[in-house]
């Protein structure tokens, strides 16, 4: 399972780089050894939550156009939310 999560992490970051996402902010909780990165592209936002000692357990959370939270279980989940958000702009 850790391999699948690590694979999701690399797929998401490769896609983000291709699309041109930018890091908006980053917060670190030293006690929990946890970092939350906030990324954006136009009106689409999502968070990446990672623990320093458990990189395979990185979690992604994005927001649909109505502000609802969507857990990202695959790259396809993130892409669908992104393209749905972009289509709402037209």
C-alpha positions as CSV (number, residue, x, y, z in Angstrom):
1,X,0.0,0.0,0.0
2,X,2.8,2.4,0.8
3,X,4.1,1.9,-2.7
4,X,0.8,2.9,-4.2
5,X,0.6,6.1,-2.1
6,X,4.2,6.9,-3.1
7,X,3.3,6.3,-6.7
8,X,0.3,8.6,-6.3
9,X,2.6,11.3,-4.9
10,X,5.0,11.1,-7.9
11,X,2.1,11.0,-10.4
12,X,0.4,14.0,-8.9
13,X,3.7,16.0,-8.8
14,X,4.5,15.2,-12.4
15,X,1.1,16.3,-13.5
16,X,1.3,19.5,-11.4
17,X,4.6,20.4,-13.0
18,X,3.2,19.7,-16.5
19,X,0.1,21.9,-15.8
20,X,2.0,24.7,-14.2
21,X,0.7,24.6,-10.6
22,X,2.3,27.0,-8.1
23,X,2.9,26.5,-4.4
24,X,0.8,29.1,-2.6
25,X,1.8,28.4,1.0
26,X,3.5,25.9,3.1
27,X,2.9,25.2,6.9
28,X,4.9,22.9,9.1
29,X,3.9,21.5,12.4
30,X,7.1,20.5,14.1
31,X,5.4,18.5,16.8
32,X,3.6,16.2,14.4
33,X,6.4,16.4,11.8
34,X,3.8,17.3,9.3
35,X,3.8,19.7,6.3
36,X,0.8,21.0,4.5
37,X,1.4,22.5,1.1
38,X,-1.3,24.6,-0.7
39,X,-1.1,24.6,-4.5
40,X,-3.2,26.6,-7.0
41,X,-3.8,27.1,-10.7
42,X,-6.2,29.9,-11.6
43,X,-9.2,29.1,-9.4
44,X,-8.4,25.5,-8.5
45,X,-6.8,24.8,-5.1
46,X,-5.7,21.7,-3.4
47,X,-3.6,20.7,-0.3
48,X,-0.9,18.1,0.1
49,X,-0.5,16.8,3.7
50,X,2.7,14.8,4.3
51,X,4.6,13.6,7.3
52,X,8.4,13.8,7.2
53,X,8.9,10.3,8.5
54,X,6.1,8.7,6.4
55,X,6.3,10.0,2.8
56,X,4.3,7.1,1.5
57,X,1.2,8.3,3.5
58,X,0.9,11.7,1.7
59,X,-2.7,12.8,1.4
60,X,-4.2,15.1,-1.1
61,X,-7.4,17.1,-0.7
62,X,-9.0,19.4,-3.3
63,X,-12.1,21.6,-3.5
64,X,-14.8,21.5,-6.1
65,X,-16.3,24.7,-7.6
66,X,-18.9,24.8,-4.8
67,X,-16.3,24.6,-2.0
68,X,-16.9,21.0,-1.1
69,X,-13.8,18.9,-0.1
70,X,-12.9,16.0,-2.3
71,X,-10.4,13.4,-1.1
72,X,-8.0,12.4,-3.9
73,X,-7.5,8.7,-4.1
74,X,-6.0,8.7,-7.7
75,X,-4.6,11.1,-10.2
76,X,-7.9,10.8,-12.1
77,X,-9.8,12.1,-9.1
78,X,-7.6,15.2,-9.1
79,X,-7.8,15.7,-12.9
80,X,-11.6,15.4,-12.9
81,X,-12.0,18.0,-10.2
82,X,-9.5,20.3,-11.9
83,X,-11.2,20.1,-15.4
84,X,-14.7,20.5,-13.8
85,X,-13.4,23.6,-12.0
86,X,-11.9,25.0,-15.2
87,X,-15.1,24.3,-17.2
88,X,-17.1,26.3,-14.6
89,X,-15.1,29.4,-15.6
90,X,-16.5,29.6,-19.2
